[in-house]
């Protein structure tokens, strides 16, 4: 069951990345800030807002600067969803 939850979170994170940065789902698989022209500082804040809406959570301000890759975002969402 935990794997289903992990897959769901990962899939939703990738879908959000794809939507914000106008990518296909495949292109959103393993992104890092700076590797896509829209993932700049402004794009990062748009992504954070969309992720918070998608998952119904709020990232602490100090953590926003650390969410610089698909993997880091998935781990953070999983951590906050378990609380």
C-alpha positions in Angstrom: 0.0 0.0 0.0 2.8 2.4 0.8 4.2 1.9 -2.7 0.8 3.0 -4.1 0.9 6.1 -2.1 4.5 6.8 -3.1 3.6 6.3 -6.8 0.6 8.5 -6.5 2.7 11.3 -4.9 5.5 11.0 -7.5 3.0 11.0 -10.3 1.2 14.0 -9.0 4.4 15.9 -8.5 5.5 15.1 -12.1 2.1 16.1 -13.4 2.4 19.4 -11.5 5.9 20.0 -12.9 4.6 19.2 -16.4 1.7 21.6 -16.0 3.8 24.5 -14.6 6.7 24.2 -17.0 4.6 23.2 -20.0 6.2 19.8 -20.5 5.1 16.3 -21.3 4.9 13.9 -18.4 8.0 12.1 -19.7 10.0 15.3 -19.7 9.0 16.1 -16.1 10.5 12.9 -14.8 13.8 13.9 -13.4 14.1 17.7 -13.5 16.3 20.1 -11.5 16.0 23.8 -11.2 18.0 25.5 -14.0 17.7 22.6 -16.4 14.6 23.9 -18.0 14.3 27.6 -19.0 11.0 28.1 -17.2 12.4 26.7 -13.9 14.1 29.9 -12.8 13.4 31.8 -9.6 10.0 33.0 -10.7 9.0 29.6 -12.1 10.2 28.0 -8.8 7.7 30.1 -6.8 4.9 29.3 -9.3 5.8 25.6 -8.8 5.7 25.8 -5.0 2.3 27.5 -5.1 0.9 24.8 -7.4 2.4 22.0 -5.3 0.9 23.5 -2.1 -2.5 23.6 -3.9 -2.2 20.1 -5.3 -1.3 18.5 -2.0 -3.1 20.8 0.5 0.0 21.7 2.4 2.4 24.6 3.1 6.1 24.2 2.8 8.1 26.1 5.5 9.9 29.1 4.0 13.3 27.7 4.9 12.6 24.5 2.9 11.4 26.2 -0.3 15.0 26.9 -1.3 15.9 23.2 -1.0 13.1 21.9 -3.3 15.3 22.0 -6.4 14.7 18.7 -8.0 11.8 16.3 -8.7 13.3 13.9 -6.2 13.7 16.5 -3.4 10.1 17.6 -4.0 8.7 14.1 -3.8 10.6 13.4 -0.6 9.3 16.6 1.0 5.7 16.0 0.0 5.9 12.4 1.3 7.3 13.7 4.6 4.6 16.3 5.1 1.8 14.0 4.0 2.7 11.5 6.7 2.3 14.1 9.5 
